[in-house]
Amino acid sequence: MTHKPATTATWRGDMSFDVELQGHTFLVDADESVGGSNQGPRPKALLLSALAGCTGMDVVSILNKMQMPFDRLTISVEGKLTEEHPKVYGHTTVVYSFWGDALEEGKINKAVQLSQDRYCGVSATMRGVGEITHQVRLNPRD
């Protein structure tokens, strides 16, 4: 039986790699200051996107089960890197912004807390090396 890797990064030259993951291919690269060409996102920053997607899927699923409708949801994630090597996200902030006419703050806060504390594996992984805080905004101004 052949073991297929979960992901494969193939060097393209300079600091760029084609990454294959679950049948999808995307490019990662570094910026010019370290020999890259800025053709794709930085690998470490993809952790922030993974966190947004992971917790977002949890929250949507939980709110659907709670029958809590919303019109729109955005999740913004910002990470602050430590100064020492290896530079990791020592503090990460997740901001959940919901829009809708019938938003129930209690249900939304519960869904977010369940995702952060119990279900989101990316959050749990990142919490192993740094602090994660979150905010919930209901019907913020665009």
Secondary structure in CASP SS format (residue, H / E / C, confidence):
PFRMAT SS
TARGET T0000
AUTHOR 0000-0000-0000
METHOD secondary structure of the structure
MODEL  1
M C 1.00
T C 1.00
H C 1.00
K C 1.00
P C 1.00
A C 1.00
T E 1.00
T E 1.00
A E 1.00
T E 1.00
W E 1.00
R E 1.00
G E 1.00
D C 1.00
M C 1.00
S E 1.00
F E 1.00
D E 1.00
V E 1.00
E E 1.00
L E 1.00
Q C 1.00
G C 1.00
H E 1.00
T E 1.00
F E 1.00
L E 1.00
V E 1.00
D C 1.00
A C 1.00
D C 1.00
E H 1.00
S H 1.00
V H 1.00
G C 1.00
G C 1.00
S C 1.00
N C 1.00
Q C 1.00
G C 1.00
P C 1.00
R C 1.00
P C 1.00
K C 1.00
A C 1.00
L H 1.00
L H 1.00
L H 1.00
S H 1.00
A H 1.00
L H 1.00
A H 1.00
G H 1.00
C H 1.00
T H 1.00
G H 1.00
M H 1.00
D H 1.00
V H 1.00
V H 1.00
S H 1.00
I H 1.00
L H 1.00
N H 1.00
K H 1.00
M C 1.00
Q C 1.00
M C 1.00
P C 1.00
F C 1.00
D C 1.00
R E 1.00
L E 1.00
T E 1.00
I E 1.00
S E 1.00
V E 1.00
E E 1.00
G E 1.00
K E 1.00
L E 1.00
T C 1.00
E C 1.00
E C 1.00
H C 1.00
P C 1.00
K C 1.00
V C 1.00
Y E 1.00
G E 1.00
H E 1.00
T E 1.00
T E 1.00
V E 1.00
V E 1.00
Y E 1.00
S E 1.00
F E 1.00
W E 1.00
G C 1.00
D C 1.00
A C 1.00
L C 1.00
E C 1.00
E H 1.00
G H 1.00
K H 1.00
I H 1.00
N H 1.00
K H 1.00
A H 1.00
V H 1.00
Q H 1.00
L H 1.00
S H 1.00
Q H 1.00
D H 1.00
R H 1.00
Y H 1.00
C C 1.00
G H 1.00
V H 1.00
S H 1.00
A H 1.00
T H 1.00
M H 1.00
R H 1.00
G C 1.00
V C 1.00
G C 1.00
E E 1.00
I E 1.00
T E 1.00
H E 1.00
Q E 1.00
V E 1.00
R E 1.00
L E 1.00
N C 1.00
P C 1.00
R C 1.00
D C 1.00
END
